[in-house]
Amino acid sequence: MVLEIALIDVHPGQEDDFAAAYTKARSLVATTPGCRSVRMTRGVESPSRFVLLVEWDSVEAHLENFRASERFGQWRGHIGTYFATPPVVEHFLDVDDETVDIDGTPAA
């Protein structure tokens, strides 16, 4: 399992509209093959900052099944206009999970 973390800064004053757009677009990610879960959080100290947390079967599941598909364009069409800056996106593995290699594939 790979965790995608996206830091999303939204234009101040548009936070509620962004959250509503996310709610409408969430299923585009959640129904992608290889997606295990999707969660959006909002900053307490920085209410214009959101953090998207997506669990994928692998990095490839994210890149090939979502980013390289029409779903990604539709996703960005819903939420992209609210971005104050481009999101910062990275993938992470659990430190204590020895069953996967660094690329998220099962360990040999």
N, C-alpha and C positions, 0 to 999 in steps of 0.2 A: 504494500500500500504506500502511496505517495501522497503527501499533503501539499496542495497548491495554496500559497498565501499571496493574496493580492492586496496591496495597500492602495486605497482609492481616496483621493482628496476631491471633494465635491465643492462646487461654487457655493460660498456662504449664502444662505437664504433659500437654497434649492434642495436642502437635505430631505425634506418630506416628499418632494416630487421624485427625487432619486429613489427613495425607499419604495415608493409606490410603483415606479418603473421596474425596479428589481423584482418586486413581487410578481408582476406580470410576466417577466422574462425568465424567472427562476427555472421553470420547467424545461427551457431550452438546454440548460446545463444538466439538470437532474435526470433527464431521460436519455442522456447521451450514453451509449454503450461504454462501460468501464468506469462510469461515475458511481461512487458509493454513497456520497452525501454532499450536501451543499448548505452552507450557513453564512449569513452576512451579519456582521456585528458593527456597532456604531460607537465611536469614541465618547467617553464620558467627559474627559478634560478637553477634547478636541471634537466637538459634535459634527464638524464637517469632514471628519476622517472616518472612513469605513474600512473594515477588513473582511475580505471574502475568503472563506476557508472551504476548500473543495478536496474531498478524498477521492483519489483515482486509483484504479488497479495498477497503473504504471504511468510514467511520464509520456510514453507513447500513446496511451489511451487519451490523455489530455490533448496532446499535439495532433495526433492523427484523427481521432474520432470527433474532436470538438474544434480545435483551432483551424484545422484544414477543411472544415465543413461549412455548409451554409448556415448552420446554427450560430457560428461565431459572428458572422455579419449581422444576423438578426438580433443577437444578444447586444452587440455594440450599438445597433440602431435604437434599441430601447434605452440604454443607459449612458451611452458615450457622450451625449450632449451635456451631461451634468458634470463631466470631469473637469476639474480645475487644472490638472496636470495629467500626463499619461500615468496609468497605474504602474506600480512596481510589482512585478510578479516573479516569484521564485518557488521552487519545489523542495520539499523536505522529507526526510525519512526519520522514523523513530530511532533514537539512539539505542534503545534496548531491544530492537527487533533484528535478530541475526538471521532471519529467514529470507531476507532480500539483499541484493547487491545494491551498490550506490545508484544504479540507474533505475531501481525499483523492480527489477525482474527477480524471480525466485533464485535464491543462492544455490550454487551447485552442491 
